[in-house]
Amino acid sequence: MFTRLLTILLAGSLLGLVGCSEQTTKEIQAKAKAAEQQQKIEKEKKEIEDKKLEEERRKKEEARPIYVNIIDPNTKGIVRTFNTKDLGFGKDEEGYKAEIGKITRELARGTKETQGYDQRMTLDRLDANGQVIKGTPQTILDEAELTDKIMQISAKGGDVEIPLYVTESGYQQEEAAQLGEVVIASYTTYFSTGAAGRNKNISLSAEAINNVIVGTGDSFSFNSIVGPSDAEHGYQPAKEIIDGKLVDGIGGGICQTSSTLYNAIDQVAVSYIEKHNHSLHVGYVPTGRDATVSYGGKDFRFKNTTGVPVILKAIVKNGSLTVEVRTSKDNQSLIKKR
């Protein structure tokens, strides 16, 4: 009886232990699952917070201006400042590059309100005593190079110096006195001595090109050398050709000077930058051998590609205009002709 009772008690205890064990395992599993769920929630919460912070950082970064300063290489001063983002950087690359191209173009060539960095060479000349009157060198802003420099720093901003290239006249000052030794090309045109205004205009424009030194590689611009042919500069009323008609104007006759120069310089191996014919035939040169000019408009321009420096001589007398191209005796055998 006692043994049976003991057996029953032992069996009950074991069943209780098994029940407790099963309950403990379930509790552990439940706690683990709850912890896992909590970790998942915390992770998702952190991811959301991180995304929020990243979005805020991105918005702040987008709002932060990035400035580029364009520096004058001579004065070291800032000539232009802009925020790259205002011009589309990071959003429209092609549009941004076009805006940068516009900025560099304006700096080089100028606008209606501002002068650009590009400057044509003002050629040297000899005065009446044979002394050199210095002109100014050619200055070119390299637009492509400046654009590339700006593009390279657009992400972080900073300073970029304008790339300017200065070219001096292609001759040595000590050889200036010998440049008039030999005539290598010459051309003469004629005009009526009865037209006082036209005579005066031819004389003034001829005087302007007389004794101008065109060095090797230099570019000659008739308009730049002669300047405005208006009353303020002494030019007189005379007939001129405009839009196929012979009309009264100030400065008529200067085209005879430019055309005479063309026919003289065309005998040596220069290359032409700009040349225009009149809209009507002119009587002082054969058809097609004229070079019309108008200050602020059509120009006669050439580059000295003869291989040697030359000097221009313009002589007016007794109804004739002669333009000579001269150089030194040492250069005479070196000059390239057509």
Disulfide bonds with the S-S distance in Angstrom:
none
